[in-house]
Amino acid sequence: MHYKKLLSAGDLDTLRQAVLDGTLNAADVVREAVEAAVQLRREAFAASLRARLR
């Protein structure tokens, strides 16, 4: 919900696939996303996540 406007449908599909194939750990991504939201750095997290997905 916090990242709906910051991540495209393609980003989310790529993220889903990365979790399914074990490239990323879902619990770690959620923890990082919540931490970034609390620290008001959602945009930086979204950009970092996009870079990791490439």
C-alpha positions in Angstrom: 0.0 0.0 0.0 2.8 2.4 0.8 4.5 1.7 -2.5 1.5 1.5 -4.8 2.4 4.7 -6.6 6.2 4.1 -6.5 6.3 0.6 -8.1 4.8 -0.3 -11.4 2.9 -3.5 -12.2 6.1 -4.7 -13.9 8.2 -4.0 -10.9 5.8 -5.9 -8.7 5.8 -8.9 -11.2 9.6 -8.9 -11.2 9.6 -8.7 -7.4 7.1 -11.6 -7.2 9.3 -13.7 -9.5 12.4 -12.9 -7.5 10.8 -14.1 -4.3 9.4 -17.2 -5.9 12.8 -18.2 -7.4 14.6 -17.4 -4.1 16.6 -14.4 -5.4 15.0 -12.2 -2.7 13.6 -13.2 0.7 10.1 -11.8 1.1 10.4 -11.3 4.9 13.6 -9.2 4.3 11.9 -7.1 1.6 8.9 -6.4 3.8 11.1 -5.5 6.8 13.1 -3.1 4.6 10.0 -1.6 3.1 8.4 -1.0 6.5 11.6 0.5 7.9 11.9 2.8 4.8 8.3 4.0 5.2 8.8 4.7 8.9 12.0 6.7 8.1 10.2 8.6 5.3 12.5 7.3 2.6 10.1 5.2 0.5 11.3 6.7 -2.8 14.9 5.7 -2.1 13.8 2.2 -1.1 11.7 1.8 -4.3 14.7 2.9 -6.4 17.0 0.6 -4.6 14.6 -2.3 -4.9 14.2 -1.6 -8.7 18.0 -1.7 -9.0 18.3 -5.0 -7.2 15.6 -6.5 -9.5 17.6 -5.8 -12.6 
